[in-house]
Amino acid sequence: MPVKRWNVRKPDEKTVQNLARELGLSQVLLRILVSRGYQEQKAVKALLNEQNQLTDPFRLTDMEKAVERIHKALENGERIVIYGDYDCDGIMSTAMLYRYFESEGADIAYYIPQRDSEGYGLNQEALRRIYEAGASLVITVDNGISALEEAEYAKSLGLDLIVTDHHHPRATLPHALAVIDPHRSDDESGCEYLCGAGVAFKLISALEAGASDWVLDLYGDLLAVATVADIVPLVGENREIVRRGMELLQNTENPGLFALIQACGMGERVLSCENVVFGLAPRINSAGRFDRVDSAVELFVSEGEELDSLAQEINELNEHRKKVEDKIVSQILERYDRDRETLGRRVIVIHGEGWYHGVVGIVASRMVERFGKPCIVLSVEGDMSRGSARSVEGFSIINAISACGHLLTRYGGHNQAAGMTLPTKSLDQFAEAINQWAAENYPEMPALTLSLDCAVTPKQLSVPELTAVTKLEPFGCGNETPVFYISKCILQGIYPIGEGKHLRLRFCQDNMVFYAIYFGMTQQSLPYSIGDVVDLAVTADAGEWNGEMRVSIKIRDLRLSGMDYEFLYHSDQIYERIMRGEQVECHDSIIPSRDDIAVVYRYLRTVKKISAPDEMIYSRLCKQLPSFCKLKIAVDVLEEMALIDRENSGGVRTISVRQNPKKVNLADSGILKKLERTKAVNCS
């Protein structure tokens, strides 16, 4: 696993105490707020007491043009087609507009392209079919802002086009009757935080003469799901949209949404944004990933007995998605976990024959977590390959991909995620080019980073304190769920739960015992043992259990107490640069001596077999081996010389010492010879 940076914020305690005295608020709540930049009474009050009014939809550029054309179509009984997208935001946008137009008695239909055969956004063949079916007006939702050629084609057919989108436009806007996008350079609405469904909500509100509150009461549940799922910032008006929408979601009157909540097994829960992100959104997205998007739209626009079967179908698609995803991840780990050349690069480019491209984005995200660096996962489909990229904070993956644009057929995205298509024959050239760009622009790569709001003790995570923290809800992008830092905890117990898929861990800090759940962590994968002293990154909330309010603590990450992880990260970067043959500062702290390697080997012989990350081994040897880089090279040499074996299984690396190994001469090590040659060149 990668060496992950923890950014533990340290709010000024004097400011916290002053605000606590002045406002009478929870100190844990105030530590979070101060760490996030709310330093004064006025700012704290404004956030906690904000009543975000829904803004006038007519502030969006071209809204009046769109409303005028739609009213004309309704009056004349023209056929209107909503052109949507296959992700959760696009599906909810489509469902909202469809339900609205249906309630108005419109001649309405929707069209969402097939992800596999058509791809994202408007395409000319679809527009031709829509026109031939008798439509005279097309309204896009969550797409269309970059469809310059397609807009011209629609115009040539005599098909009026209204674009509603929330993605950033190109320098030239599509030639449409109206283009509603808060990111237009001439738009002064201040609504750039909206998702695609948010823009659709504004359109419906404008069609209802600005009656936004009434429209939100009708469609707020669908809108909240889309807003949370699309990971747009929960600031300003979005906070009000999600707050009110989540209230509606608890007892939704949308029969399809109700059926899906039941199918997910969440019918008895008080739903949170977390339930949307990890429960509802993946299931809705699965319909689009496997070209069953019509089933998802029908679920949210229909009524009747078939809704339960539609909800179950979508739930099963999500289970299928997990299996397909896990299979690809297993193939990647089997193929690449020992490929030091590929994994040592700044940007990891992975490709496989026939990997289902609908899930490669999720796989890329898992690879970032696994390897701690930007990852691009591509599906090879004959002469062409399609893929998705995910990145770490601080490394713009779209800038990196754009620099290689001459090798690509198509690409797009933003700093943290992107997609691309390129000729299969160019895969190796692309991998070289993007890593060359990374080397020139990022000599030391940004680390996978976890931000923690403040340090607390287990005692401070009480029911009253955590109840006070709920004043910050709704949580999401731009207003993340608080993450707390608890230091120097003794691990006292490890208890598998959920058929062994998760762990319940017992800790003790300053004689106080507490428990925490580590979801997705198995006993085999946990690199710590009873008695280890660790630091925790956790989330926490208070909820009712058997009629009693209790605190629930969930682990986000664990690491050894007392280790200088900043030093480890920089040392790990030096190790990777050495392995790539790059120039580094010439000093003896880099290359392990014979004595250094002997220290490592003696320790491994003592334990015989160990499943632990490198920093765990280093913690045992740091007094004898003051270089993390030396440790990693020493382990590589010991494996090369057949003194140890390394095995990767399920993301866990195990080192075993060979019994009765042959006598070796470390001077024969190819790794050490190469390092000495590199050192000689760099020091000359």
Long-range contacts (C-beta under 8 A, 24 or more apart in sequence): 1-370, 1-372, 1-613, 1-651, 2-370, 2-371, 2-372, 2-373, 2-447, 2-448, 2-572, 3-372, 3-447, 3-565, 3-568, 3-569, 3-572, 3-615, 4-372, 4-447, 4-448, 4-449, 4-450, 4-557, 4-559, 4-565, 5-447, 5-448, 5-449, 5-450, 5-565, 5-566, 5-569, 6-449, 6-450, 6-452, 6-485, 6-535, 6-537, 6-557, 6-559, 6-565, 7-449, 7-450, 7-451, 7-452, 8-452, 8-454, 8-455, 8-485, 9-35, 9-36, 9-451, 9-452, 9-453, 9-454, 10-35, 10-454, 10-455, 11-35, 11-454, 12-39, 15-39, 19-44, 25-468, 26-464, 26-465, 26-468, 26-469, 27-460, 27-465, 28-454, 28-456, 28-460, 28-461, 28-465, 28-466, 28-468, 28-469, 29-465, 29-468, 29-469, 29-471, 29-472, 31-453, 31-454, 31-456, 32-453, 32-454, 32-469, 32-472, 32-482, 33-472, 35-453, 35-454, 36-453, 47-472, 48-471, 48-472, 50-239, 51-240, 52-236, 52-237, 52-239, 52-240, 53-237, 53-240, 54-205, 54-212, 54-213, 54-216, 54-237, 54-240, 54-241, 55-189, 55-190, 55-191, 55-212, 55-237, 56-210, 57-202, 57-203, 57-205, 57-206, 57-210, 57-212, 58-206, 58-210, 59-188, 59-189, 59-190, 59-191, 60-180, 60-182, 60-187, 60-189, 60-191, 60-199, 60-202, 60-206, 61-179, 61-180, 61-184, 61-186, 61-187, 61-188, 61-189, 62-178, 62-179, 62-180, 63-178, 63-180, 63-202, 63-203, 63-206, 64-206, 65-177, 65-178, 66-139, 66-162, 66-164, 66-177, 66-178, 66-180, 66-203, 66-206, 67-203, 67-206, 67-207, 69-137, 69-160, 69-162, 69-177, 69-178, 70-137, 70-139, 70-162, 70-207, 71-207, 73-106, 73-136, 73-137, 74-101, 74-104, 74-105, 74-106, 77-107, 78-107, 78-135, 78-136, 78-137, 79-107, 79-108, 79-109, 79-133, 79-134, 79-135, 79-136, 79-137, 80-106, 80-107, 80-108, 80-109, 80-135, 80-136, 80-137, 80-138, 80-139, 81-108, 81-109, 81-110, 81-111, 81-130, 81-133, 81-135, 81-137, 81-138, 81-139, 82-108, 82-109, 82-110, 82-111, 82-138, 82-139, 82-140, 82-141, 83-110, 83-111, 83-112, 83-122, 83-126, 83-130, 83-138, 83-139, 83-140, 83-141, 83-143, 83-144, 84-110, 84-111, 84-112, 84-140, 84-141, 84-142, 84-143, 84-297, 85-112, 85-120, 85-121, 85-141, 85-142, 85-143, 85-196, 85-288, 86-112, 86-113, 86-114, 86-115, 86-120, 86-287, 86-288, 86-289, 86-293, 87-142, 87-229, 87-230, 87-285, 87-288, 88-225, 88-226, 88-229, 88-230, 88-280, 88-281, 88-284, 88-285, 88-288, 89-142, 89-195, 89-196, 89-197, 89-226, 89-229, 89-230, 90-141, 90-142, 90-143, 90-196, 90-288, 91-226, 91-284, 91-287, 91-288, 91-293, 91-296, 91-297, 91-300, 92-197, 92-222, 92-223, 92-225, 92-226, 92-229, 92-284, 92-300, 93-141, 93-142, 93-164, 93-196, 93-197, 93-199, 93-200, 93-226, 94-141, 94-297, 95-222, 95-297, 95-300, 95-301, 96-197, 96-200, 96-201, 96-204, 96-219, 96-222, 96-223, 97-139, 97-141, 97-200, 97-203, 97-204, 98-297, 98-301, 99-219, 99-300, 99-301, 100-204, 100-207, 100-218, 100-219, 102-301, 109-133, 109-135, 110-297, 112-288, 112-293, 112-294, 112-297, 114-291, 114-293, 115-288, 115-289, 115-291, 115-293, 115-358, 116-291, 116-357, 116-358, 117-291, 121-146, 121-147, 121-150, 122-147, 122-150, 122-151, 122-154, 123-150, 124-149, 124-150, 124-153, 127-153, 127-154, 127-157, 127-159, 128-157, 130-159, 131-157, 131-158, 131-159, 135-159, 136-160, 137-161, 137-162, 138-162, 139-164, 139-203, 140-164, 140-165, 141-165, 141-196, 141-197, 141-199, 141-200, 142-166, 142-195, 142-196, 142-197, 142-199, 142-200, 143-167, 143-196, 144-174, 144-176, 145-169, 145-170, 145-173, 145-174, 145-179, 145-181, 145-183, 146-170, 146-174, 146-412, 147-174, 148-172, 148-174, 148-175, 150-174, 151-175, 151-176, 164-196, 164-199, 164-200, 164-203, 165-196, 165-199, 166-192, 166-194, 166-195, 166-196, 166-198, 166-199, 166-232, 190-236, 191-237, 193-232, 193-233, 193-235, 193-236, 193-237, 193-238, 193-478, 194-227, 194-232, 194-237, 194-238, 195-226, 195-227, 195-230, 195-232, 196-226, 196-230, 197-222, 197-223, 197-226, 197-227, 197-230, 198-223, 198-226, 198-227, 198-232, 198-238, 198-241, 201-241, 216-241, 216-244, 216-245, 217-244, 217-248, 220-244, 220-245, 220-247, 220-248, 221-245, 221-248, 221-249, 221-252, 221-253, 221-254, 221-257, 222-254, 222-257, 222-300, 224-248, 224-249, 224-276, 225-249, 225-257, 225-276, 225-280, 225-281, 225-284, 227-476, 228-273, 228-276, 228-277, 228-281, 228-474, 228-476, 229-276, 229-277, 229-280, 229-281, 229-284, 229-285, 231-476, 231-477, 232-477, 233-476, 233-477, 233-478, 233-479, 234-474, 234-475, 234-476, 234-477, 234-478, 234-479, 235-478, 235-479, 239-474, 239-479, 242-273, 242-474, 242-476, 243-473, 243-474, 246-271, 246-272, 246-273, 246-474, 249-276, 254-300, 255-302, 255-303, 255-307, 256-298, 256-299, 256-300, 256-301, 256-302, 256-307, 256-310, 256-311, 257-299, 257-300, 259-299, 259-307, 259-308, 259-310, 259-311, 260-284, 260-299, 260-311, 260-314, 260-315, 262-308, 262-311, 263-308, 263-311, 263-312, 263-314, 263-315, 264-315, 270-543, 272-475, 273-473, 273-474, 273-475, 273-476, 274-475, 274-481, 277-476, 282-318, 282-321, 283-314, 283-315, 283-317, 283-318, 284-314, 286-314, 286-317, 286-318, 286-320, 286-321, 287-314, 287-317, 288-358, 289-317, 289-321, 289-356, 289-358, 289-359, 290-317, 290-320, 290-321, 290-358, 291-358, 292-317, 321-358, 321-359, 321-362, 324-356, 324-359, 325-359, 325-362, 325-363, 325-366, 328-352, 328-355, 328-356, 328-359, 328-360, 328-363, 328-377, 329-363, 329-366, 329-367, 331-355, 332-363, 332-367, 332-377, 333-370, 333-648, 333-651, 337-648, 338-646, 338-648, 340-579, 340-636, 343-371, 344-576, 344-579, 344-580, 345-431, 345-435, 345-580, 346-373, 346-374, 346-435, 346-438, 346-439, 346-442, 346-445, 347-373, 347-374, 347-375, 347-376, 347-400, 347-431, 347-434, 347-435, 347-438, 348-373, 348-374, 348-375, 348-376, 349-375, 349-376, 349-378, 349-427, 349-430, 349-431, 349-434, 349-435, 350-375, 350-376, 350-377, 350-378, 351-377, 351-378, 351-379, 351-380, 351-385, 351-387, 351-427, 352-378, 352-379, 352-380, 353-379, 353-380, 354-379, 354-380, 354-381, 355-379, 355-380, 357-381, 357-386, 357-387, 357-388, 360-386, 360-387, 360-388, 361-388, 361-390, 361-417, 361-419, 363-388, 364-388, 364-389, 364-390, 365-390, 368-392, 368-448, 369-448, 370-651, 372-447, 372-448, 373-445, 373-448, 374-400, 374-438, 376-420, 376-434, 378-420, 378-422, 378-427, 380-424, 380-427, 381-424, 382-424, 383-423, 383-424, 383-425, 384-409, 384-421, 384-422, 384-423, 384-424, 385-421, 385-422, 385-423, 385-424, 385-427, 386-419, 386-420, 386-421, 387-419, 387-420, 387-421, 388-417, 388-418, 388-419, 388-420, 389-413, 389-417, 389-418, 389-419, 389-420, 390-416, 390-417, 391-415, 391-416, 391-417, 392-445, 392-446, 392-447, 392-448, 392-449, 393-446, 393-449, 394-446, 394-449, 395-438, 395-442, 395-445, 395-446, 400-434, 400-437, 400-438, 400-441, 401-434, 403-433, 403-434, 403-437, 404-430, 404-433, 404-434, 404-437, 407-433, 439-582, 444-570, 444-573, 445-573, 447-569, 450-483, 450-537, 450-556, 450-557, 451-480, 451-483, 452-483, 452-484, 452-485, 452-537, 453-482, 453-483, 453-484, 454-482, 454-484, 454-485, 455-484, 455-485, 455-486, 455-487, 456-484, 456-485, 456-486, 457-486, 457-509, 457-510, 457-512, 458-486, 458-507, 458-509, 458-512, 458-514, 458-553, 459-512, 461-514, 461-540, 461-551, 461-553, 462-551, 463-542, 463-549, 463-550, 463-551, 466-540, 466-541, 466-542, 466-551, 467-542, 469-541, 470-541, 481-539, 482-539, 483-537, 483-538, 483-539, 483-556, 484-537, 484-538, 484-539, 484-540, 485-535, 485-536, 485-537, 486-535, 486-536, 486-538, 487-535, 487-536, 487-561, 488-533, 488-535, 488-561, 489-533, 489-534, 489-535, 489-536, 489-561, 490-531, 490-532, 490-533, 491-528, 491-529, 491-530, 491-531, 491-532, 491-533, 491-534, 492-530, 493-530, 494-523, 494-526, 494-530, 496-522, 496-523, 505-555, 507-534, 507-536, 514-553, 515-553, 516-553, 516-554, 516-555, 517-552, 517-553, 517-554, 517-555, 518-554, 518-555, 518-558, 519-554, 519-555, 521-555, 522-650, 524-611, 524-650, 524-652, 525-650, 525-651, 525-652, 527-611, 527-612, 527-613, 527-616, 527-652, 528-558, 528-560, 528-616, 532-560, 533-560, 533-561, 533-562, 534-558, 534-559, 534-560, 534-561, 535-559, 535-560, 535-561, 559-615, 560-615, 560-616, 560-619, 562-619, 563-615, 563-618, 563-619, 565-615, 567-628, 568-615, 568-618, 568-628, 571-627, 571-628, 571-629, 572-628, 572-629, 572-632, 574-629, 575-628, 575-629, 575-632, 575-633, 578-629, 578-633, 578-675, 578-678, 581-674, 581-678, 583-682, 584-682, 586-679, 586-682, 586-683, 589-626, 589-627, 589-629, 589-630, 590-627, 590-629, 590-630, 590-675, 590-679, 591-630, 591-633, 591-672, 591-675, 591-676, 591-679, 592-625, 592-627, 592-630, 592-631, 592-633, 592-634, 592-637, 594-666, 596-625, 596-627, 596-630, 596-634, 597-634, 597-637, 597-638, 597-666, 599-624, 599-625, 599-634, 600-625, 600-631, 600-634, 600-635, 600-638, 601-634, 601-638, 601-643, 601-644, 604-638, 604-644, 604-655, 604-657, 605-657, 608-656, 608-657, 609-654, 609-655, 609-656, 609-657, 610-654, 610-655, 611-652, 611-653, 611-654, 611-655, 612-653, 613-653, 617-655, 633-671, 633-675, 636-671, 637-666, 637-669, 637-671, 637-672, 640-669, 640-670, 640-671, 641-666, 641-668, 641-669
